[in-house]
């Protein structure tokens, strides 16, 4: 094992398991032999007559189905969490200590800022830009950011902010940096099913084969508005204590297992319907962009969100105006200034983020009509000034 591969955060090493779980193996020993144990120290409630614990047989069955669905080998194990927050919390809590750093390309998903700050971690931004399709800079520019407090490299594919997908050359660059500096490599693949031309898509796990420090994150039901159950795929070489923290603090419910089971039996139909829906929305965005010569965007791989550059020098002021002074027939729109997805040093260059995954097509189309009208009026006001 490479130096540093066994690193576990100091706070995770101090974690004490629930009392019941200290004896869990003994409980399971007798349960497998059909011996009943009457638990006189039962601190978990019963809800509407149904125990909150999942059926171990059902759990193991769903885990095996997930392994087949994800195509993972015996070297990796699956941890199930009730939601995205609990998965990220366990990952960061287990691998990182206070003031440790997450190296991540900007633009970043906004929730990453929230999770990092809540655990006393810092984001180390690698700035990218629309002109280069948000690709990473040269390796030396990335390495110059890394320092002894850097513990993990993170990105999502496609990016939650802007649908960014990296080419194979960039993935090799990321992998080299992580190996050279013993960084964990965490990749959120929640939206990967939305990628167009998936034959052109290279997955990191196809390059970083048997990499002990590769951690894959996936919320397979979230994009379909079914549930937020989230998966961590980790190498078996990582400490067993992660399993214990997961089991103690974040058990999933039988209902979530049922949702997963349903999805795994019907995912081809569910995904096909979702892609058809997203392609329709993508055409609406393309129509909006074609109708205006004063805006630009990188939509070659847009799969749910896209950055649009508008001729406005201060997007914060524009959004404030949208929400306080403008309306068309009692309607206005909200867009997210790109500055919220970058470091504090990032200069506003007129970019806004549109995330249309959960908007229906009619509302999206109307929203762009209102945005176009608002831009015309705002630019007209600025000319008058």
C-alpha positions in Angstrom: 0.0 0.0 0.0 1.3 3.5 -0.9 2.4 5.8 1.9 -0.5 7.7 3.3 -3.1 5.3 2.0 -4.1 4.3 5.5 -4.7 7.8 6.6 -7.8 8.3 8.7 -8.8 11.5 10.3 -8.0 12.0 14.0 -11.6 12.8 14.9 -12.8 9.6 13.1 -10.3 7.6 15.1 -11.8 9.0 18.3 -15.3 8.0 17.2 -17.0 5.6 19.6 -19.6 3.3 18.2 -23.1 2.9 19.6 -23.2 0.5 22.5 -25.4 -2.0 20.7 -23.1 -2.2 17.7 -20.2 -3.2 20.0 -22.0 -6.5 20.3 -23.5 -6.6 16.8 -21.3 -9.6 15.6 -22.5 -11.7 18.5 -26.2 -10.8 17.7 -25.7 -11.8 14.1 -24.0 -15.0 15.2 -27.1 -16.2 17.1 -29.5 -14.8 14.5 -27.9 -16.9 11.8 -28.5 -19.9 14.0 -32.2 -19.0 14.6 -31.7 -18.2 18.2 -33.9 -15.3 19.4 -32.4 -12.6 21.5 -34.7 -10.4 23.5 -33.0 -7.1 23.6 -33.7 -5.5 27.0 -31.6 -2.4 25.9 -33.7 -1.4 22.9 -33.3 2.4 22.3 -34.6 2.4 18.8 -38.3 3.2 18.4 -40.9 1.3 16.4 -42.9 3.5 13.9 -46.4 2.4 13.1 -45.6 -1.2 14.0 -42.7 -1.4 11.5 -39.1 -1.7 12.8 -36.8 0.9 11.3 -34.0 -1.6 10.7 -33.8 -3.1 7.3 -34.1 -6.7 6.5 -30.5 -8.0 6.1 -31.4 -10.4 3.3 -33.1 -7.6 1.4 -30.2 -5.3 2.0 -27.6 -7.8 0.8 -29.7 -8.5 -2.3 -30.0 -4.8 -3.2 -26.2 -4.3 -2.7 -25.4 -7.2 -5.0 -27.8 -5.7 -7.6 -26.1 -2.4 -7.3 -22.7 -4.0 -7.8 -24.0 -5.5 -11.1 -25.6 -2.3 -12.2 -22.4 -0.3 -11.5 -20.0 -3.0 -12.7 -17.7 -3.0 -9.7 -15.4 -5.8 -8.8 -14.7 -7.5 -5.5 -12.1 -5.0 -4.5 -14.7 -2.3 -3.8 -17.6 -2.2 -1.4 -20.8 -0.2 -1.3 -21.9 2.0 1.6 -25.5 3.2 1.5 -26.7 6.5 3.0 -30.2 8.0 3.4 -29.2 11.2 1.6 -26.4 13.1 -0.1 -25.5 15.2 3.0 -24.9 12.1 5.2 -22.6 10.5 2.5 -20.5 13.7 2.2 -20.4 14.2 5.9 -19.1 10.6 6.5 -16.5 11.0 3.7 -15.2 14.3 4.9 -15.4 13.4 8.6 -13.5 10.1 8.0 -10.8 11.4 5.8 -10.1 14.9 6.9 -9.4 17.0 10.0 -10.1 20.6 10.8 -8.5 23.0 8.3 -7.6 20.3 5.9 -8.2 21.2 2.2 -10.3 19.9 -0.7 -8.7 20.6 -4.0 -11.5 21.2 -6.5 -12.0 22.8 -9.9 -14.2 25.9 -10.0 -17.0 26.4 -10.7 -18.0 24.1 -7.7 -21.4 22.9 -6.7 -22.7 25.3 -4.0 -23.5 22.5 -1.6 -19.8 21.6 -1.5 -19.1 25.0 0.1 -21.8 24.4 2.7 -20.6 20.9 3.6 -16.9 22.0 3.8 -17.6 25.0 6.0 -19.8 23.0 8.4 -16.9 20.6 9.0 -14.2 23.2 9.3 -12.6 22.3 6.0 -11.3 24.6 3.2 -11.8 24.6 -0.5 -8.7 25.1 -2.6 -10.1 26.4 -5.9 -8.5 25.7 -9.3 -10.0 28.4 -11.4 -11.2 27.6 -14.9 -13.0 29.7 -17.5 -15.6 29.4 -20.3 -13.0 30.3 -23.1 -11.2 27.0 -22.3 -14.5 25.0 -21.9 -13.7 25.0 -18.1 -10.8 22.5 -18.6 -8.1 22.3 -15.9 -4.9 24.4 -16.4 -1.5 22.8 -16.8 -0.4 20.2 -14.3 2.2 22.5 -12.7 -0.5 25.1 -12.1 -2.6 22.5 -10.2 0.5 21.2 -8.3 1.3 24.7 -7.2 -2.0 24.7 -5.2 -1.3 21.5 -3.4 0.2 21.7 0.1 0.6 19.4 3.2 -3.0 20.2 4.3 -4.5 19.1 1.0 -6.1 15.7 1.5 -8.7 15.2 -1.2 -9.3 16.1 -4.9 -13.0 16.4 -5.7 -15.1 17.0 -8.9 -18.5 15.9 -10.2 -19.1 14.4 -13.7 -20.8 16.0 -15.3 -20.4 19.0 -13.1 -23.4 20.0 -11.0 -22.4 23.6 -12.0 -22.2 23.8 -15.7 -22.3 20.2 -16.9 -18.6 20.1 -17.4 -16.9 16.9 -18.5 -13.2 16.4 -18.7 -11.4 14.7 -21.6 -9.1 11.7 -21.0 -6.0 13.8 -21.0 -7.3 15.9 -18.1 -8.3 12.8 -16.2 -4.8 11.5 -16.5 -3.5 14.8 -15.2 -5.8 14.6 -12.2 -4.8 11.0 -11.5 -1.1 11.9 -11.6 -1.5 14.7 -9.1 -3.5 12.5 -6.7 -1.0 9.7 -6.9 2.0 12.0 -6.6 0.7 13.8 -3.5 -1.3 10.9 -2.0 -4.7 12.7 -2.3 -8.0 10.9 -2.1 -9.9 11.2 -5.3 -13.7 11.7 -4.8 -16.0 11.9 -7.9 -19.7 12.5 -7.8 -21.3 10.6 -10.7 -24.9 11.4 -9.8 -25.7 13.0 -13.2 -23.5 10.8 -15.4 -26.6 9.1 -16.8 -27.6 12.4 -18.6 -24.4 12.6 -20.7 -25.0 12.9 -24.4 -22.8 10.9 -26.7 -21.9 8.6 -23.8 -19.6 6.7 -26.1 -17.2 9.7 -26.0 -17.3 9.8 -22.2 -14.2 8.4 -20.4 -14.9 7.5 -16.7 -12.1 7.9 -14.2 -12.7 4.5 -12.7 -11.9 3.0 -16.1 -8.4 4.7 -15.9 -7.7 4.4 -12.2 -8.3 0.7 -12.0 -7.9 -0.8 -8.5 -6.9 2.6 -7.2 -7.2 2.4 -3.4 -7.8 6.1 -3.0 -10.6 6.4 -5.5 -14.1 7.1 -4.0 -17.2 7.3 -6.2 -20.3 9.1 -5.0 -23.7 8.4 -6.6 -27.3 9.4 -5.7 -29.0 7.2 -8.3 -32.6 8.1 -7.6 -32.2 11.9 -7.0 -32.4 13.1 -10.6 -35.6 11.2 -11.0 -37.2 12.8 -7.9 -37.6 9.4 -6.3 -35.4 9.6 -3.2 -32.0 10.9 -2.1 -30.4 7.6 -1.0 -26.7 8.0 -1.8 -23.9 5.5 -2.4 -20.2 5.6 -1.6 -18.1 3.2 -3.5 -14.8 2.7 -1.6 -11.9 0.3 -1.9 -11.7 -2.4 0.7 -8.3 -1.3 1.7 -9.8 1.8 3.4 -10.4 1.5 7.1 -13.3 -0.6 8.3 -14.3 2.2 10.7 -16.0 4.0 7.8 -18.5 1.1 7.8 -19.2 1.5 11.5 -19.8 5.3 11.3 -22.2 4.7 8.4 -24.1 2.0 10.1 -24.3 3.9 13.4 -25.2 7.4 12.3 -26.9 7.1 9.0 -29.0 3.9 8.5 -31.2 3.8 5.5 -34.9 2.8 5.7 -36.6 -0.2 4.2 -38.6 2.2 2.0 -35.4 3.5 0.5 -34.2 -0.1 -0.2 -37.6 -0.7 -2.0 -37.1 2.4 -4.1 -33.6 1.2 -5.1 -34.9 -2.2 -5.9 -37.6 -0.7 -8.1 -35.1 1.5 -9.9 -32.7 -1.3 -10.6 -35.4 -3.4 -12.1 -36.6 -0.5 -14.3 -33.6 1.8 -14.9 -33.5 1.5 -18.7 -37.0 2.8 -19.1 -36.6 5.4 -16.4 -33.4 6.7 -17.9 -34.7 6.8 -21.4 -37.6 8.9 -20.4 -35.4 11.3 -18.5 -33.0 11.7 -21.4 -35.8 12.5 -23.7 -37.1 15.1 -21.3 -33.7 16.7 -20.9 -33.1 16.8 -24.7 -36.3 18.7 -25.1 -35.2 21.3 -22.5 -31.8 21.5 -24.2 -33.5 22.5 -27.4 -35.3 25.3 -25.6 -31.9 26.6 -24.3 -30.4 26.4 -27.8 -33.4 28.4 -29.2 -32.9 31.1 -26.6 -29.1 31.3 -27.4 -29.7 31.4 -31.1 -32.2 34.3 -30.6 -29.7 36.6 -29.1 -26.3 37.6 -30.5 -25.2 39.4 -27.3 -24.9 36.3 -25.2 -22.8 33.1 -25.3 -22.6 29.7 -23.6 -20.7 26.5 -23.7 -23.5 23.9 -24.2 -21.6 21.2 -26.0 -22.3 18.8 -23.1 -25.1 20.6 -21.3 -26.9 18.0 -19.2 -29.0 19.9 -16.7 -27.1 23.2 -16.1 -25.3 25.7 -18.2 -23.3 28.9 -17.7 -24.5 31.8 -19.9 -22.4 35.0 -20.4 -24.6 38.1 -20.6 -23.5 41.6 -21.5 -23.8 42.7 -17.9 -20.7 43.8 -15.9 -22.2 43.1 -12.5 -24.5 40.0 -12.3 -25.2 40.5 -8.6 -26.7 44.0 -9.4 -28.7 42.5 -12.3 -30.2 39.7 -10.1 -31.0 42.3 -7.4 -32.8 44.4 -10.1 -34.7 41.3 -11.3 -35.9 40.6 -7.7 -36.8 44.2 -6.7 -37.6 46.4 -9.7 -38.5 44.2 -12.7 -41.6 42.2 -13.5 -43.5 41.3 -16.7 -47.2 40.6 -16.1 -46.5 40.0 -12.4 -43.7 37.6 -13.2 -39.9 37.8 -13.0 -37.0 35.3 -12.9 -34.1 34.3 -10.7 -30.7 33.3 -12.1 -27.5 32.5 -10.1 -24.5 34.8 -10.5 -21.4 32.7 -11.3 -19.5 34.4 -8.6 -21.1 32.1 -6.0 -19.4 29.0 -7.6 -15.8 30.4 -7.5 -13.3 31.6 -5.0 -13.6 35.1 -3.5 -10.9 36.4 -5.8 -13.0 35.5 -8.9 -14.0 38.6 -10.9 -17.5 38.9 -12.2 -17.4 38.6 -16.0 -21.1 38.5 -16.7 -21.7 34.7 -16.2 -24.9 33.3 -14.8 -25.9 29.7 -14.1 -29.1 28.2 -15.3 -30.0 24.8 -13.7 -33.1 23.4 -15.5 -33.2 19.8 -14.3 -36.4 20.2 -12.3 -38.2 22.8 -14.4 -40.9 21.6 -16.7 -40.5 22.6 -20.4 -43.2 25.2 -20.5 -41.9 27.0 -17.4 -38.4 26.9 -18.8 -39.5 28.4 -22.1 -41.5 31.1 -20.3 -38.6 31.8 -18.0 -36.2 32.5 -21.0 -38.8 34.8 -22.6 -38.9 36.8 -19.4 -35.1 36.8 -19.0 -34.7 38.0 -22.6 -37.2 40.8 -22.0 -35.5 41.7 -18.7 -32.1 41.9 -20.4 -33.4 44.3 -23.0 -34.9 46.6 -20.4 -31.9 46.4 -18.1 -29.4 47.2 -20.9 -31.7 50.0 -22.1 -31.6 51.5 -18.6 -27.8 51.3 -18.5 -27.5 53.1 -21.8 -29.7 55.9 -20.4 -27.4 56.1 -17.4 
